[in-house]
Each structure stands twice: as C-alpha cells, then as structure tokens.
Amino acid sequence: MGQIGFGTWPLGGQAYGPVATETAVAALTTSLDSGIRLFDTANIYGDGRAEELIGRIIPKISNTLIVSKAGYLTESGGEQSFSASHLRNALEGSLRRLRRDELDIFLLHSPPEEVLNAGDAFETLDRMREEGLVKRTGVSLRTVDSWNAALKWPHCEVVEVILNLLDQRPIDVGLLDRATELNATVIARVPL
C-alpha cells in the first residue's frame, strides 16, 4: 500500500533558500495534521537542521516512519564516503538529532555503482541493523541504472529512486516488478 511522504531537504534552508524555523515547524505540523507519516531526510540537509526539526516536532510518534540517508560529506553533493566509520558517525548524528534510539529506515545516499558492487557499505548497514540501530536498510539510487547492483544485496529492503509522470524508467526497466518479487519497498523521489 502506498503512502505520501514529506521530503525535508528544503527545510534545511540551504538547497532552496532560507526557510524560517516557524515556517519549517508549521510545514511539519501541517503534514502530520494531514495524515502524513513518512518523513524523508538526510544528515546533510542543512547540515543536520532538517533532522533537528523533525526531532523536535516528531520525536516518537509511534506510527511515523523516518527515513534518513548517509554518504555525502556536504549538502553541495560533491564528495562522498561510504566507509564504515563515516556511515556509523552519520547514523549516530542522525539518531541524536532525530531524538531516537533506532532509525526506521537508513539508506546509502546515491552511491556510485562501484560502491554497490564492492559490498562493504552493505556489510556496515547489516551490522547496524543487527545492533538494533536501524530497522530497515537500503539504497537511495543515484541513477535507475544501478538498481540491479542494489537489489543483489539480500538486505536491500528499501530502494529510493526518481519516479514521476515524466520519468518512468523504474517501471520500464523492471525495477518495480523485481522489488515486488523481493518484498522490497520502493520510495519514489522527485515525484513532482
């Protein structure tokens, strides 16, 4: 069953211009009042500001799903690291900002295909899940072309990919069908 999510990158206040705290709080509160329970964020959105706002407004509402991602070093999207130490530090920072002991979904943030093929980052996520720090793990794909490499990982439970009326490639290449076969959740990003 599908649900509408709230992408929080703009709340960070850097990617799309300044966002007043009151405006960000009102947006999160209105989304909750409207029934939205899926919130997508990342440690780099506003250098953690988006996660801090979520942590303030949605600390432990039981029926919410918080998705966060790690891999980029800065919001500008240049350098990345998928080392075990970077992913662990990013997750620990996210948990602190989100005011949670465990994250619902933790994704690799747009890894290049060679990272997916190497598998080391997957092993790190597997350990985090085994330690009870995350419930579900997966990949926010840089491009739809990387989906096969992501879904080879047995614990790729969530795939986030660009999917909208103009970009139907995930459907065309069979990603949605394969995800269904594997019981993996697909999160459509850039839906509009």
N, C-alpha and C positions, 0 to 999 in steps of 0.2 A: 504494500500500500504506500502510495506517495504522500509526501507532506511538503509544505512550503517552508523553506528555511530563510534565515536572515544572515546575509553576508556582512561582516563587520569591518571590512577593510576601510571603507570611508570614515568610520568612527574614529580611526586612528588620527585623522586630521592632517595627514601629510600627503597622501596619494591624490586626493581630490580637492585639497584646500582645507583651511581651518574649519573645524567643527566645534562649536561651543559645547562645553560639558553639559549644560542644560539641554541643548538640542539632542545630544547623544543619549542622555538619560531618557528624554521624552520618547525618542525613537525606540529604544529597547522596551520601555514600559508599554508603549502603544502596541508593539509587536506581541508582547505577552498577553495584553488585554484582547488582542485579535485572535489569539489561539496559536500563535507561532511557538513552537517548542524546539526547533532545530536552529542552533546558532553556530555559524562557521567563522573561525578566526585563525590567527597565526601569531606566533611570538613576535614577529617583526612589524605587525600592523601598528603603526605609530610608536614603534619601539616598545611595545607592550601595552600601550594605552587602551587599545580595544579590549584586550583581555582584562585589564584592571576594571574597566567599566562593566563588563559582563560579570566579573566577580562581585562588584558592588551591587548590581541590580538583580542578578540571577544566581546567588551563591549556591543554594542547594534545593531549588525547586525540583521535586522528585521526578516529574515527567518531562524534563528537558533533556536534550542531547546537545552536548558541547563537543564540537569538532575543532581541533587545533592541528597545526602543521609546523614542521621544522625542516630546515635545510638551508635556507637563505641566511646570510650573515647580516644583511641590512635590507631595508624596505626598497631600496633602489633596484634590487633584483640582480645585482652583479655577481658577487662571489657567493659560493655555496660550500657547505661542508656537511657530509653525511657520516662523519666519524662517530664512533661510539660516544666519545666524550662530549662532542657538540650536541648530539641528539639528546643525551641524558641531561646536560645543562639546560638545554632549551625546554625539555619537558618539565624539569624541576621548577624553572622560572614560570612556565605556564601554569602549573598547578598552584604555585604561590599566588600569582596574580588572579587566577580564577577562584581562589579560596576553596580548593577541592583537594581531596586526598587521592582521587583517582579520576582520570580523564575518560570520558565516554568513547571518543574516537581520536586516535593520533595518526596523522598521515605524514609520509615523506612529502616535502613541498617541492614539486616539479623537478624531480631528479633526472639527470641525463640518463639515457638508456644504458650507458656503461655501468652506472651505479646499480641499476636494476639487475643487470646481468651478473655483476660481481656477487651480490647477495649479502655482503657484510652488513649493510644497513638493515636488511630484513632480520638478520640474526639479533641485532641490537633491539629492534622492536619486539621480537619474540621474547627476549629476556625481560623487557619492561612489562609485557603482558603477564609473564609467569610470576613476576614480582608483585603483581596486583596494582601497578601504577596506571595501566590503561586497560579498558575492557575490550576494545576492538582496534585493529590496526589496518593500514592500507596505504594507498598512494594517491596524491593529487597529481595527475599526469601533466607533464609539460606539453606533450602533444599526444593526440589519439594514437599515433603510430607506435607508442610504447606499451600499449595495453597488453600485448601478448607476454612481454617480459614481466610485467607486474603480476598478471594472473597465474604465472608459473609458480609463484611463491604460495605455498599451501595456506598461509595465514593472511593472505590478502583478502580481507573481509569487506573492504570498502574501496571503491575506485571513484575518485572525483575527476570529472572530465568536462570540457566545454561541450555543451549540448543545448541547442536552441532551435528555433524555427529556421534559421538560416544555415546553421551548421549541424547537419545530421550525420556526420561521419561516424560517430559511435554506433549508430544504428546500421549504417551502410557496411561497415567492416565486421559486424557481428559481435561487437563488444557487449551490447545489452543481452543478447542471447546467451553468450558464454558466461556472463556474470550471473544470469538467472540459473544456468546449469550448476554453477559453483556455489549458489546461495550467497553471492556477494552483493552488497548494497552499492548502487550507483548514485552518486550525488552529481546533479547537473550544475555546473558553474557557468557563469555568464549567461543565465537563462534568458535575459532580455537583450 
